[in-house]
Amino acid sequence: MRLGVNVPNFGPGTDPGVLREWAGVVEGLGFDLLMMSDHVVITPEVAERYPEPFYEPFTTLSFLAGITTRVRLGTTVLVLPYRHPLLVARMATNLDQLSRGRLVLGVGVGWSRQEFDALGVPFAERGRLTDEYLSALRDAWREESGVPIWVGGNSKAAIRRAIGFGHVWHPLRGTVAWLRSTLAEHPRLAFAPRIALRLTTEPVEDGERLAGVGTIEQIIDDLEQLRSLGADTVLLDPYHGDPEQTRRPHAAWQALTAVATHWRTAS
């Protein structure tokens, strides 16, 4: 099972130098995948959690492709209705070529009504548009691209899309128990979850504890359980919603170092 990291590409502490350091840490610790999120218009509701500066993912991943050699690069997740699908196909194909086959395209329907309004895209139609655009990507890539697509989201619609288009399901946070019960209903579903990464000194006893939250022993056990469920990749997300965290990346780097070290031992 591969491990990846969701890197903040936004916030007051983020700049090109910090992004370069993030890439060095992720690749240097031996992680397999570096991913980042997507917003086009930083509306007030987006800015509460993901404020400026917000580095556009295709552009930023192209920058990081030039300063890394091994780690795969991806989006978690690109809001598919924001861009024409043929533009997405071209940009993703070129980034995959420029990075020598290292791109993973995670896509989702989006959630910010204000951002949809700013872009002139009907919010109520985002599910239908995502289905149409996935179909367009499949047609555009029928013969020329091997870019894997991960369908993000925890809803039944997201699972339906992943199954219907033959892609990987990319659930975004959740408990191990919820993932186990969901996968029991869809035993052949390929999945690559994004889980939290919040390291604590004392065990978290909450029955609704998110996967990836707790002591290092709890987190490694979560990873072991996800591996036993058949996860191809698990993406660790060290961002907890406070933009001030981006000023203190070393805390996340320490947690990632602990996970990388203990996971190698456990494996």
Secondary structure, DSSP 8 states (H G I E B T S, - for coil): -EEEEE---BSTT--HHHHHHHHHHHHHTT-SEEEE---SS--HHHHTTS-S-B--HHHHHHHHHTT-SS-EEEEEEEEGGGS-HHHHHHHHHHHHHHTTS-EEEEEE----HHHHHHHT--GGGHHHHHHHHHHHHHHHTTTT----EEEE-SSHHHHHHHHHTT-EEE-BS--HHHHHHHHHHSTT--B--EEE-EE-SS----TT--TTEE-HHHHHHHHHHHHHTT-SEEEEE---S-GGGGG-HHHHHHHHHHHHHHHHHH-
